[in-house]
Amino acid sequence: MERHKPVRNPYLLVLGASGYVLLAAFVNMYPPDTIVYIVLFLIAFTVSTGFILQYVFRKIQTSVLWSGGLALLLILRLFGLKSPIYTVLLLASIISFEILWKRK
């Protein structure tokens, strides 16, 4: 029996790319001097990355996990936690969540 792969939706790619363009325009117009602008940047970055990763991986769970992990990495860098061990631990926890979800 032949398995059907989910069809890639080109609108996800267009939404992700236009989100990055709008994000670049947002950063050029408003400097990150208040917490509101930083939060808006992180939300826009997470959503745009989620659309791109959903186009690439074809799974919502995987795209949410990886885009949330990238946003968490940016939040850690914002608070000054720049040690490579944080990146390794975050990567290990994302991979373990992915394996856990695939086994269920």
Residue pairs with C-beta under 8 A, 6 or more apart in sequence:
5 58
6 58
6 59
8 55
8 58
9 55
10 55
12 51
12 52
12 54
12 55
13 51
13 52
13 55
15 48
15 51
16 48
16 49
16 50
16 51
16 52
16 55
17 52
19 44
19 47
19 48
19 51
20 48
22 44
23 41
23 44
23 45
23 48
26 40
26 41
26 44
27 41
30 37
31 37
32 38
32 41
38 78
42 71
42 74
42 75
45 70
45 71
45 74
46 67
46 68
46 70
46 71
47 67
49 66
49 67
49 70
49 71
50 63
50 64
50 67
51 63
53 62
53 63
53 66
53 67
54 60
54 63
56 63
57 63
57 66
61 101
62 98
65 94
65 97
65 98
65 101
66 94
69 90
69 91
69 93
69 94
72 90
73 86
73 87
73 90
76 82
76 86
76 90
